[in-house]
Amino acid sequence: MSFGDKLTLIGLTFSVVTTCCTLFIAYIALVHTTRPNIACRMLSSKSLQCGAENIYVFEVFNAGHWYASPMAVDVTVYCNFPQDFQLKEIRFGSVQEHIRNEIKIGVGGMRYLKATGLKLSRREEGEQIHVIGSNPDTAGIYSIRLTAFSANHASCTHEFSVSCGFACAPTHLA
């Protein structure tokens, strides 16, 4: 092996080692600067009976990423309902021990209830949020919007379409 071949081999080895170290450092930086990835879903039925009292069950969870799963801390969830819904209270916590009944009007004239102080970690069950209220009296398709954000910069917004039974409309017998 000539001297030139040895230099080429040393240069190639140095390039491979440098590339591997750069990739490792980039991966470590990615893992330690990742924001939590929270998501939500509606667990209760999306087909409602007009005028009936209902419990709307939502779950907020930490979906994480393939490369990292930081914990989402101090998560606040806004449950927004159209004006046609008659809201009573929101329950949240491990066994829904936190109860709030302060209903406010938000953006777009939607009524909302707020759950605060949730902590979401990856590979654990999400937090269930129960909203108690009455369905609209008129049949139709309505949008319920959940917005969640955390103190460490995670956020998500999801809109759920629910239908209030069209069979609920008054019928007249001939």
C-alpha positions as CSV (number, residue, x, y, z in Angstrom):
1,M,0.0,0.0,0.0
2,S,1.5,3.3,-1.1
3,F,1.7,6.4,1.1
4,G,-1.0,8.1,-1.0
5,D,-3.4,5.2,-0.4
6,K,-2.7,5.4,3.4
7,L,-3.5,9.1,3.4
8,T,-6.8,8.5,1.4
9,L,-7.8,5.7,3.9
10,I,-7.0,8.0,6.9
11,G,-9.0,10.8,5.3
12,L,-12.0,8.5,4.7
13,T,-11.9,7.2,8.2
14,F,-11.8,10.7,9.6
15,S,-14.7,11.7,7.4
16,V,-16.8,8.7,8.6
17,V,-16.0,9.4,12.3
18,T,-16.8,13.1,11.9
19,T,-20.1,12.4,10.2
20,C,-21.1,9.9,12.9
21,C,-20.3,12.4,15.7
22,T,-22.2,15.2,13.9
23,L,-25.3,13.0,13.5
24,F,-25.1,12.0,17.2
25,I,-24.8,15.6,18.3
26,A,-27.7,16.6,16.1
27,Y,-29.9,13.8,17.4
28,I,-29.1,14.7,21.0
29,A,-30.0,18.4,20.3
30,L,-33.2,17.3,18.7
31,V,-34.2,15.1,21.7
32,H,-33.5,17.8,24.3
33,T,-35.3,20.6,22.5
34,T,-38.5,18.8,21.6
35,R,-41.8,20.2,22.6
36,P,-44.5,17.8,23.9
37,N,-47.0,16.6,21.3
38,I,-50.5,16.6,22.9
39,A,-53.6,15.4,21.2
40,C,-57.3,14.9,22.0
41,R,-60.2,12.7,21.1
42,M,-63.9,12.4,21.9
43,L,-64.8,9.2,23.7
44,S,-68.5,9.7,24.0
45,S,-71.0,9.2,21.2
46,K,-71.1,11.7,18.4
47,S,-74.8,11.0,17.7
48,L,-76.9,12.8,20.2
49,Q,-80.6,12.8,21.2
50,C,-82.2,16.2,21.0
51,G,-82.8,18.0,24.3
52,A,-81.4,15.1,26.5
53,E,-78.9,15.7,29.2
54,N,-75.6,14.2,28.3
55,I,-72.0,13.6,29.5
56,Y,-69.5,14.5,26.8
57,V,-66.3,12.6,27.5
58,F,-63.0,13.8,26.0
59,E,-59.4,12.5,26.4
60,V,-56.3,14.6,26.2
61,F,-53.1,12.7,25.9
62,N,-49.4,13.0,25.2
63,A,-48.8,11.5,21.8
64,G,-45.0,12.1,21.9
65,H,-42.7,11.8,18.9
66,W,-40.7,8.8,17.7
67,Y,-37.5,10.4,18.9
68,A,-38.6,11.9,22.2
69,S,-41.5,12.1,24.6
70,P,-41.2,15.1,26.9
71,M,-43.9,15.5,29.6
72,A,-46.6,18.2,29.0
73,V,-47.0,20.2,32.2
74,D,-49.7,22.6,33.4
75,V,-52.0,21.8,30.5
76,T,-55.1,23.9,30.1
77,V,-58.0,22.6,28.0
78,Y,-60.9,24.8,26.7
79,C,-64.0,22.9,25.8
80,N,-66.0,25.1,23.4
81,F,-69.7,24.4,22.6
82,P,-72.2,26.2,20.4
83,Q,-74.8,28.4,22.1
84,D,-77.4,25.7,21.5
85,F,-75.9,23.5,24.2
86,Q,-76.8,24.1,27.8
87,L,-73.6,23.5,29.8
88,K,-73.6,22.8,33.5
89,E,-70.1,21.8,34.6
90,I,-66.8,20.2,33.7
91,R,-65.1,17.5,35.7
92,F,-61.5,16.5,35.4
93,G,-58.7,14.9,37.4
94,S,-57.8,11.3,38.2
95,V,-61.4,10.4,39.2
96,Q,-63.0,13.7,38.0
97,E,-62.6,15.2,41.5
98,H,-62.1,18.7,40.2
99,I,-65.5,20.3,39.3
100,R,-65.9,23.7,37.7
101,N,-69.2,25.3,36.6
102,E,-68.0,28.7,35.5
103,I,-69.3,29.0,31.9
104,K,-67.9,31.8,29.8
105,I,-68.5,33.1,26.3
106,G,-65.5,32.9,24.0
107,V,-64.5,33.5,20.4
108,G,-67.3,33.1,17.9
109,G,-69.9,33.3,20.7
110,M,-69.2,29.7,21.8
111,R,-69.7,28.8,25.4
112,Y,-66.7,27.2,27.1
113,L,-65.5,25.5,30.2
114,K,-61.9,25.2,31.2
115,A,-59.8,22.5,32.8
116,T,-56.4,23.5,34.2
117,G,-53.3,22.0,35.8
118,L,-53.2,18.7,33.9
119,K,-50.0,16.8,33.5
120,L,-49.5,14.4,30.6
121,S,-46.7,12.0,30.2
122,R,-46.0,9.6,27.4
123,R,-47.0,5.9,27.7
124,E,-49.6,6.6,30.3
125,E,-53.3,7.0,29.9
126,G,-54.5,10.4,29.0
127,E,-56.6,12.6,31.2
128,Q,-60.4,12.3,30.8
129,I,-62.5,15.4,30.9
130,H,-66.3,15.1,31.4
131,V,-68.5,18.0,30.4
132,I,-72.1,17.7,31.6
133,G,-74.9,19.6,29.8
134,S,-78.0,19.3,27.7
135,N,-78.0,18.7,23.9
136,P,-79.6,21.2,21.6
137,D,-83.4,21.1,21.1
138,T,-83.2,21.4,17.3
139,A,-81.8,18.7,15.0
140,G,-78.6,19.5,13.2
141,I,-74.9,19.0,13.0
142,Y,-72.8,20.9,15.6
143,S,-69.1,21.5,16.1
144,I,-67.5,21.1,19.5
145,R,-63.9,22.4,19.6
146,L,-61.2,21.4,22.1
147,T,-58.2,23.6,22.5
148,A,-55.3,22.6,24.7
149,F,-52.0,24.1,25.5
150,S,-49.2,23.5,28.1
151,A,-46.7,25.7,29.9
152,N,-43.9,24.1,27.9
153,H,-45.3,25.2,24.6
154,A,-47.4,22.2,23.4
155,S,-50.7,22.9,21.8
156,C,-53.5,21.3,19.9
157,T,-56.9,22.2,18.6
158,H,-59.4,19.6,17.4
159,E,-63.0,20.1,16.2
160,F,-65.5,17.3,16.6
161,S,-68.7,17.2,14.6
162,V,-71.7,15.8,16.5
163,S,-75.2,15.3,15.1
164,C,-78.3,15.8,17.1
165,G,-80.8,13.3,15.8
166,F,-83.0,14.4,13.0
167,A,-85.7,12.1,14.3
168,C,-86.0,14.4,17.2
169,A,-87.8,17.1,15.2
170,P,-91.5,17.2,16.1
171,T,-93.7,15.1,13.9
172,H,-97.4,15.6,13.4
173,L,-99.7,12.6,13.0
174,A,-102.3,12.9,10.2
